[in-house]
Amino acid sequence: MAFSWFRKKKSAARANQDSAKAESGADKKSENGSGAKNGNDPKQAAKNAAGAVGAALKPTGDQKLSVIKLVDTLIQQSYRLRASDIHLDPEENLLKVRLRIDGVMHDSFVLPKSIHQEVITRIKVMASMRTDEHQTAQDGRIRVTIEEKNFDIRVSIAPTYYGENCVMRLLSGGDQAFALKDLGFSDENLEKIERAITKPYGMILATGPTGSGKTTTLYTILQKLNTKEVVIITVEDPIEYSIGGLEQIQVNERTGLTFAKGLRFILRQDPDIIMVGEIRDDETAGIAVNAALTGHLMLSTLHTNDSTTAIPRLLDMGVEPFLITSTLNVAIGQRLVRQLCGSCKKKKKLTKAEIDNLKRFVSEKIIAANEGADFYAAVGCNECSGGYKSRIGIHEVFEIDSGIRELIVQKASGDKIREAAIKSGMITMLEDGFKKAVAGVTTLEEVLRVFYE
């Protein structure tokens, strides 16, 4: 790893202490079921989940193994463990189940190879997929209710060397109402976004890699804009959150309903505000920019590494420079980092060796700005997973000013545009991450992990 020097291993004594705590709490919580409900102990929750899946695999008495019950149990326990994704990975002699929790993958369960195909078939039935097709990739959707909460699961199945795999993304049902402040935006960045969304037209882009929280940011902005005085229409793939008052359209490649065609259709529906799930091709980019130019507020996402790279990306898609300068209000770059557990985080000072090594990854400006500051370490306790609990965003908000407009018209490189944006006062994601590390929201190791691992 790029900065393994920075990681501190737990001592054997600490590991034994954590293990003892987990064991002592297990007896008290086993009578009451899920650890997620009792004390929020992730270790106990994981034990309960493993026990529930194991019980589904070993029916008692004359009962037969129920694949239906097994799949239901797998989804329920993954939800209780706060997993965002469930991966079913076939191997030669087993079916491995891996869960992504707070952005990190964990090997969670092992299922026998003998029931691999039955499990996949059951998921296909639930997701309304073709059960007789095994040699092509398929996508589907499942609607489930767990603990009186409704949410959707996006399903992707593909043929691999050892048989079909399956990835299920657990999506919120829309009952979560966020504010931009809750997502981790600083006051300065919030001001820039507020200015952008109060304009009657233009584009607001959320940029970043897959799984960086772009769609959640756009939905939060839409919730703020969602009033009786405006018409908001979205075209998405998939519809991740169902929000009352919005007209939401699902992309369907099989019927020819693409982002571009959906966007053309939306423009005939008299919208005030439009959200396109992703600008992924030249045609969609062209229509989106023209929609923003003709009096609509347009929200969308781009897959770029940072906010300023949105400019060369749009240019590569054939959008004329003068159209970008006329329509782009802001581009928001973001990543998700794990939040420190408030119950066990511990203050620490950086050693001289650590500061010297930091210079390999971070600019002198950022290091100087945080000289002498206290940072925090992840410790781990019965209320968290290795010292972390949930995730929060680190951001940069790229606002277009006159100097930037001149560079765009000149088709300047992404590096020059970024340099000019920083001179104009843009706080980079790395700087925002360092500020959160100093504030005890996350760790320095976690900030560096999302950029360099």
C-alpha positions, 0 to 999 in steps of 0.5 A: 500500500502507498502509505503502509508506514502510516498505519499503526497495528493494534497491540496484542493486549488491545486485541485481547481486550476487544475480544474479551469485551465482545465475548462478555457482551455476547451472552447478554445480547444473544437472548434478544436477537440482533446485535444491531438492535442491542448495544449496536455491537458490530461484532455481536451483530456479525455473530448473530448474522452468521448464526441466522444464515447458518440456521437457514442452511441447516434445517431441523427435524424433517424440514428441507433446506429452503433456498427461499428462506436462505436468500431472505435471511441473507438479505435481512442480515446484510441489511442489519449489518449496514451493508450497502452491497452483497456480493455472491462470488462463486469459486470452484468448491463454494459460494462466497458471500462478501459484504461492503460495509462503510465502503470496505469489503468483508468476507462474511458467509460461505455457502455450499457450492451444491446450492449455488445455482438454486440461490441464483435462480431464486434471486432471478425470480425475485428480480423478474429476470430470465431464469433460463438464461445463463450466458449473458449479463442481466439486471433487475430490481427487488422491492423488499420490506425489512423492519417496516422499512421499504427499499429496493435492491438493484441486482446484477448477475453475470456469467463467470468462470465458476458460474453466475455471480450476483451483486446486489446494491441495497438502495434506500426507499426514500424515507431518509431526508438529508440536509446538505450539512449532514453530508459533510459540506463546509459552510463555504461550500454550502454558500457556493451550492446555495448560489448555484441552486437559486439560479433559474437555469444552468448546470450543477454537476456532481463528480467522482468515482462510482460509490462516492455519494454523487446521487445522494448529493443530487437527491438532497439538492432536489429535496431542497428544491422540491416545492409546489411552485416547480415541476421536477422530472428525473431520468435515472438508472436506477431510481435509487430514492423514491421522492414524493412530488417528483416525476421519476423515469427509469431508463430501459435499454431494452425498450430504447429508453436511454438517457438521451431519449428520456431527456428529449422526452422530458423537455416536452413535459414542461419541467422547471428542474431536470435531473439526469442520472449520468452524462455518459455519452456525447448525445446526452451531454449535448441535450443536457447543455442545451436544456440548461441554456434554454431556461432549465436547472439541470442536475447530473453526474459525471465520472471524473476524478475531481471537479475541475476535470469535468471541463475537459470531460465535457470538451471531449464529449463535443460540448463547445467551450462557449456552451460550458461557460454559459451553462455550468454553475458549479461542479462538485467533486467528492469522496466518502470517508469513514467516520470515527466512532465518537466513543473510542477515538483517541487524539494523537500527534504526528511524529517528524517521520510521519510528517516527512513521509506525508510530504510524498503525498500532500502539498507543503501548503496543506502540511503547513496549514495543519502544523502542530494540529492534533489528529485522531486515531481509530481505536475500536470498541463494542459500538463500532467497526474497527474504530469507524462508524458510518461514512461522510463526504469530503468535497470540493466545489468548483465555481465558474468565474470570469478567469475560469471562463477565459481558460475554458474558451482557450481550451486550457488543460485540466491542470491549468484550470485546477490551478486557477480554481485553487487560486480563486479560493477553491478548497480541494477535497484533500484539504477538506479531508485534512480539516475533517481529520483535525476536527476528529471526524475521520482519520488522516489514514482514512483520507489518504486511503480514499485517494491513494489506495 
